[in-house]
Amino acid sequence: MLRLELSRSQILGFRRRIGSLDERLPEGTESLRRAAWAGLQDSMPRAALLSIHARVEGAGPTTWEHPSLVQLWGPRFSAYVVAARDLPVFSLGRLPEDARGRARAHDTASQLQAFLNGRRMPFGQAGREMGVHPNSLRYAAPTGTVLLRWDGARQPVVWTGPTPDMDPRHARLELVRRYLHVFGPATALSFARWAGTRPADAHSAWEALDGALTPVRTPVGEAWILAEDETAFRTQSGPAAPARLVPSGDAYYLLWGADRMLLVPDAKRRAALWTTRVWPGALLVNGEIAGVWRRSAGEVSIEAWRRLSSAEREAVEAEAVALPLSSLNGPIAVRWI
């Protein structure tokens, strides 16, 4: 099979453009949806907000609560922020295809719905009062009937709603398309790991999309892209943003295996970014990951992997002090490590 050859610069340039990391989108509901096209992981307090800030103009401390957005247990049962209209994609799209897994999801959802009976409750309390381990309630998430609100300080509050009006099979195919559009080139196995689904379910969806996929060869192996994205991959990238601070779990580096080698070729740097514990944020300078950053209250600590020019440091500091953080007693302080 003939495969399109894609270079590292073509792949990363495409991902930055599609991810709106080279140029921020204008304020508005549609821009928020585009920023959340593959979901916004929110497992670290307000990570989703900081991912929005890196992509959309005018993001403020409460943008993550915009009426067009909702929170749910999304891929890998992690907390995610997605567009409300895309709830079926990020829930039903992960509904297991095997009878046992699907039954567990529906049974858990039915029990939770009957217990809550219209109430909202911290999920730990709900689990205890139901006599089950609270984390087991996450298995109800792929039914699309469970929503949550997590403010980053206390346990998520959960409630239930109606089943989304979308065929789970169609939702799965759309979730694969979203993944390929944002993370491509990719494979069925990489999708399964990202989504938290069985490899067999991922392969089934991949086969169903066969006519819509283009095989490619990358510096780290063979993979696939959406056929409709081929022209965009071939298009030369414009100038990258001088600096962006993307938070822990951001889609730009939510990768595993060989995909990490493509993004960060140096093994020592990969270990510093994808740690065995909580990941730091990634520092992008002129389109390349050039360091990591962490935040403690109103202080942002930045560790650069190379010597930055004065202009680069100024761009990084401007991004840091503009982070839309609430409940600070003063301006954000930047500390270089």
N, C-alpha and C positions, 0 to 999 in steps of 0.2 A: 504494500500500500504506500503510495506516494504521500509524504508528509511535508507540510510547510515548515521551513526552517525559521525559527524565531530566536533572535539574540536576547541577551539579558537586558540591554537597554530598551529594546522594543517592548518586552514584557513589562518591565517596571514603569516605563513611560505610559503604557496603556493603563496599568492599574492606578497610577496616580491621577491620570485624566478622568477615568471612570469614577474614581473615588473622590473627585473634586478636591484633591490635595494640591494641585498646581494653582488653581484659582478658585476662590470661594464663590459659592452660589449666592444669588440675591436672597434677601429675606422672603419668607413665604411658605405656605403649606406644602406646595409642590417641591420646594427645595428640601424641606425636612424629609419628605418621602424619599427623594433621591439620595439624601445622605444616609437614610436607613434602608437602602435597597436590599442589602444583605443582612439587615438587622444591626442594632447597636448594642454590643455587649455591655451590661451594666452591673457586672459582678463586683467591681470595685466601686465604692461610693462616688456617684456622679460621673462615672467613666463615659456613659452615653452622652452626657451634656458636653464633655470635653471633646468627644468625637464630633459632635455637631459643630462646636466652635471652630474646629479645624477645617470645616467644610462649608459653613453657611455664615454669611455676614449677619452681624447684629445679634448674635446669640447672647442671651442674658441668663442669670442664675435660675430662672424658672422656665426656660425654653423646653426642658425635658418634660414639663407638664402641659405642653401645648395640647389643646383639645383634639388635634389630629393624630396624636400619638397615644399609645398604650404600652403597658408593661405586661410581660408574661414570662413564664419559664420556657425559653426558646431552645435553640440548638444546644445539645449536651445538657439540657435541663438547667442551663445557666439563666440568670436574670437578663432579659433583653428589653430594649425599647424598639418598637416598630410602629409603622403607620397603622392606624386603626383599620383602614380598609384592607391592609395586608395581613390582618390577624389569621385568616384561614391558611395562608401560605406557610406561616411560621409555626402553626399548630397542626392542622390536618396534614400538612406536608411531611410531618414526622410520625404520623400514625403508623404503627407497625403493620406489616402486611400479613404476618403470621397470626393464626387464630388466637393463640395463647396471649401474645403481646397485646393484640387489639382488645381482647376480652378484659385484660387487666386494666387497660386505659379506661374503657367504658364503665367497668364496675367501680373503679375508684372515683370516677367523675360522678356517677350516680349517687354513691354514698356521700360524697362531699356535698353535692347539691341538696340532698335530702337533709343532711345535718344542718347546713347553714340556713336553708329555707329563707333566702333573701338577705341574710345578715352578712356583714363583713367582719373578719376576725383574723388576728395574727395566726399564721399557719401553724406555729408551734402549739398554740392553745387549741386550735381546731384538731390537730392530730391527737393530742393528749385526751381531749374530751371524747374523741371518736374511738379511743383505745388502739390507735395505730401509731407507728413511727411517723413523725411529721414529714420527714423527707419522702416517705412513700406517697404523699399527696401529689408530688411532682409527676407521677405517672399519669395523672389525669390531664396534664397540660396538652398532649397531642390531640385531645378531643375538641379543642378550641373553646371549651366552656369555662375555663379558669383564667381569671385576670388577677393581677396583683398590683400593689403599690408599695415600693420600697424606697424610703427616703434616705437610706444609707446609714442610719443610726440604729433603728430598731428592726425587729423582725418584719418581713413582708406581710402586709395585710392582704388576704385573699377573699375573693367572692366569685360567684358563678353567674353565667349568663346563658343565652340560647346557643344551640349548636350552629356554627356558621353554615351558610348555604353555599357549599362548594364541595364538589366531588373530591375525596381524599387523593385519588389518583391524579387528578388535574393539579391539585395543590402540590403534590410531590414533584411533578414535572416542572411546575413553575419555580419551586424552590431550587431545583437543580439548575434551571436557567439563570436564576438570580446568582447562585453560587459561581457558575462559570463566568458570568458577566463581570463579577467583582474580583474573583480569585483566579480566573483562568490565566494560563492553561492549567488544567486540572485533570484528575482521574476519578473514577468511581470510588476508589478506596479513600482518596483524600476527602471527597464529599462525605462519605460515611463517617469519617472521623470528625469532621467539622460539625455535621448535623447531629451526630450521636445516634445514627440509625444502623441497622444491620447491613453489612456489606452486600448481602443478597438483595436487600431492598434497593440499595443504591445501584447495583448492576442492572436490576430490572428497569429502573427509571432510565438509566443510560441507554439501554437497548431500545427503549421506546422513543428516545430522542435521536436515534442513529442518523436519520436523514437531516437533522438540524445541526449536526456537529462536524467539525473539520479536524482531522488528525494533524498534530504538529510535533516537531522535534525541538526540544529546548536544550540549553546547556546542561540540564540535570536529568534529562530523560524524555521519553515520549509521553504525550498527553493529548488533551482535546481542548478546543475552544468552540464557542458558538460560531456557526458559519456566518451569521450576520455581523459578527465582530471582526472578521478577517480584514476588512478594509481599514478599520480603526487601528488594528495592530500594525498594519503596513504604513500608516500615516506617521510622519515624523513629529515628535513631540515638540511643543513650544517650550518656552522657558519655565523652569520649575520655580516654585515659590522659594523665596530666600530662606524661610524657616517655618517649620510647623512642629508643634508638640502634640503628639498623639498619645492617648492614655493606654494603660494596661488593658489588653484584650481588644485593642482596636483592630478593625478588619484588615488594615494594611499589613499587619504582621501576625495575624492569627493563623499561623502556619505550623506545619510539622514536617519532619523528615527532610527530604531533598529540597523541598520548597524553601526551607530556611537557608540552605546553602546558597540558593540563588539570590535571596535578598541580602544576606550577610555572608560573603565568602569566607571571612576569617573565622576559624573555629573558636578562638578565644573570645572574639566579640559576640559570637552567637551565644556562648555560655553566659555572657554578661547581660544579654537581652532576654533570652528565654531561660530564666533561672529555674531551679527545682522548686522554688516557692512562689511567692507573688512576683509577677513580672513587673519591672519598672516600665515607665513610659518610654517611647522611642522618640529620639530627636532627629528630625529631618532637616538637613541643610542642603539647599540647592538640589533637592531630589534624592539624596542619598542618606541613609541612616548613619549619622555621624556621632552618636552617643546615646546616653540614656538620661532620664530625669525622674525625680521623685518629688513628692510634695508632703509637707508636714504643716498643717494649719496654713499660715500665710507665707510660708517659706518654700520656694521652689529650688531644689538642688539639681544642678546640671553637671554631668560628667561627659566632657567631649573626648572623642577617641583620637582626635588629631588637633593640631594647632589651628584655631580659627582666626580669620582676619578680623580687624576691627569692625568692618561692616557686617560680617557674619555674626559676631557677638552681639552687636546692636540689634540685629534682626531677631536673634534668639531671645534676647531680653525683652524686646517689644512684644513678642508672642507670649512670653511668660507672664508679664505684668497685666496682660489683657485677658488672662483666663477668667471666665465668668463665675467666680467663686463667691458664695454668699457667706454671711456670718463672720466676716473678717473684721478685726478691730482697726485695721489700717491697710495701707497699700501692700501689695505682694512684694516680698523681698526675694531677690535672686542671689543664690550662692553658687559659685563655680567651684567644683571639686578638683 
